[in-house]
C-alpha cells in the first residue's frame, strides 16, 4: 500500500514538471511569433520576385534564445 502511495506522488511530481516545461515552451513560442511574421511574408513573396534582384536573408536563430 505504501509503495502505491509513493508511485502516485512520483507520478504527480512528474506531471507537474511536464506541465511547467510545456508552459515555458508555449510562452517562448508565443513570444517568437512576431519575429517570424516578416520572414514568412518574405517567403510568401518569393514567387513574384525577379531573379535579377539580390535576396538578403537574416538569421533569426540567435534572437530566439
C-alpha positions in Angstrom: 0.0 0.0 0.0 2.8 2.3 0.9 4.6 1.7 -2.5 1.4 2.6 -4.3 1.2 6.0 -2.5 4.9 6.6 -3.3 4.3 5.9 -7.0 1.3 8.2 -7.0 3.5 11.0 -5.5 6.2 10.4 -8.1 3.7 10.4 -10.9 2.1 13.7 -9.7 5.5 15.3 -9.5 6.4 14.2 -13.0 3.1 15.6 -14.3 3.9 18.9 -12.6 7.3 19.1 -14.2 6.0 18.2 -17.6 3.2 20.9 -17.3 5.8 23.5 -16.3 8.1 22.7 -19.2 5.1 22.8 -21.6 4.1 26.2 -20.3 7.6 27.5 -20.8 7.8 26.3 -24.4 4.3 27.8 -25.1 5.4 31.1 -23.8 8.6 31.1 -25.9 6.6 30.1 -29.0 4.1 32.9 -28.4 6.9 35.5 -27.9 8.7 34.5 -31.1 5.6 34.7 -33.4 6.3 38.3 -34.1 9.8 37.5 -35.2 8.6 35.1 -37.9 5.9 37.3 -39.5 8.4 39.3 -41.6 10.2 36.1 -42.5 7.0 34.3 -43.7 5.9 37.5 -45.6 9.2 37.4 -47.4 8.9 33.7 -48.3 5.3 34.3 -49.5 6.6 37.0 -51.9 9.4 34.8 -53.4 7.4 33.5 -56.4 6.6 37.1 -57.5 10.2 38.3 -57.1 12.5 38.7 -60.1 15.6 36.5 -60.1 17.7 39.5 -61.1 17.3 41.1 -57.6 19.5 40.0 -54.8 17.9 38.3 -51.9 19.2 39.0 -48.4 18.3 36.6 -45.6 18.9 37.5 -41.9 19.3 34.7 -39.4 16.8 34.9 -36.6 18.1 31.9 -34.7 20.2 34.0 -32.4 17.3 36.1 -31.5 15.2 33.1 -30.3 17.4 32.2 -27.3 
